[in-house]
Each structure stands twice: as C-alpha cells, then as structure tokens.
Amino acid sequence: MTRIGNPATARIETGPNIVGPREGYSLQIGTLVSILEWMRRAVLESVQGLAMTIWITSTTLRLTVSALSYCTSRPEKARRTIKGNELSY
C-alpha cells in the first residue's frame, strides 16, 4: 500500500484540468469546486459554437422572410398601377 502523506501540507496544484483541493476551501469542498469549474468550462466551450450557429440561422431566416414578404407585396402594387393603362405607358 502506498502512503500519500498529510493532505493538509500537500502542495495544491492548479490548472484547468487538475481536479483536487483548492486553496481557501476544505479538501472535499475544494475538490468539488475544481470539478464544478471544469464542468462549467467544458459546457461553455461546447455550446459556444452552437450559440453562434443558432444566431446565424435565426438571422438568415429573419432576413429571408423579410425579403420574401417585400418581394411578394411589391408586384401586386406594380400590377395595380400598370393595369388599365395603354401599352405605351
């Protein structure tokens, strides 16, 4: 069996992928905090691209709907203006 040593005097390592005690917390709470920090970073990184994709898609859809509604309303107005006039009009 390997003896780990006294956790109270152990050096606390920090970094984005280090799970373990954090300074200022008890051993268990510090480990929990490091796990939660890692999960938060992992979730934010994974949805960042998704949020951008959703934004681009919604913007494109709004512009397309706006352009199509403009195009479909304009020919009717033009047709009403031209209809009934001489061919030279």
C-alpha positions in Angstrom: 0.0 0.0 0.0 1.3 3.5 -0.9 1.1 6.2 1.7 0.0 9.5 0.3 1.1 11.8 3.1 -0.5 14.5 5.0 -3.1 16.3 2.7 -3.0 19.4 4.9 0.7 20.0 4.0 0.4 18.8 0.4 1.2 21.2 -2.4 -2.0 22.4 -4.1 -1.8 22.2 -7.9 -4.0 24.4 -10.0 -4.8 24.4 -13.7 -7.7 23.9 -16.0 -7.5 20.1 -15.9 -6.4 19.5 -12.4 -9.1 18.1 -10.1 -8.2 18.4 -6.4 -8.3 20.6 -3.4 -8.3 24.4 -3.9 -6.8 27.0 -1.7 -9.2 28.5 0.7 -11.5 25.5 0.9 -11.6 22.3 2.8 -10.3 19.2 1.0 -13.7 17.9 -0.1 -15.2 21.3 -0.9 -12.1 22.4 -2.8 -12.2 19.2 -4.9 -15.9 19.8 -5.6 -15.2 23.4 -6.6 -12.5 22.2 -9.0 -14.9 19.6 -10.6 -17.6 22.2 -11.0 -15.1 24.7 -12.5 -14.0 22.1 -15.0 -17.6 21.1 -15.9 -18.6 24.8 -16.3 -15.6 25.4 -18.7 -16.5 22.2 -20.7 -20.1 23.1 -21.1 -19.4 26.7 -22.1 -16.8 25.6 -24.7 -19.2 23.0 -26.2 -22.2 25.4 -26.5 -20.3 28.4 -27.7 -20.2 27.2 -31.3 -23.8 26.1 -31.0 -24.9 29.5 -29.9 -23.2 31.1 -32.9 -24.9 28.6 -35.2 -28.3 29.4 -33.8 -27.7 33.1 -34.1 -26.6 32.8 -37.8 -29.5 30.6 -38.6 -32.1 32.8 -37.0 -30.7 36.0 -38.6 -30.6 34.3 -42.0 -34.2 33.1 -41.6 -35.4 36.6 -40.5 -33.7 38.3 -43.5 -35.1 35.7 -45.9 -38.7 36.1 -44.6 -38.3 39.9 -44.7 -37.0 39.8 -48.3 -39.7 37.4 -49.5 -42.5 39.3 -47.9 -41.2 42.5 -49.5 -40.9 40.8 -52.9 -44.4 39.3 -52.8 -46.1 42.6 -51.8 -44.3 44.8 -54.5 -45.5 43.0 -57.7 -49.2 43.4 -56.7 -48.8 47.1 -56.2 -47.0 47.4 -59.5 -49.7 45.4 -61.3 -52.4 47.6 -59.9 -50.5 50.7 -61.0 -50.0 49.5 -64.6 -53.3 47.7 -65.2 -55.8 49.6 -67.3 -53.2 51.9 -68.9 -52.2 52.0 -72.6 -49.4 49.7 -73.8 -47.1 52.7 -74.2 -47.5 53.5 -70.5 
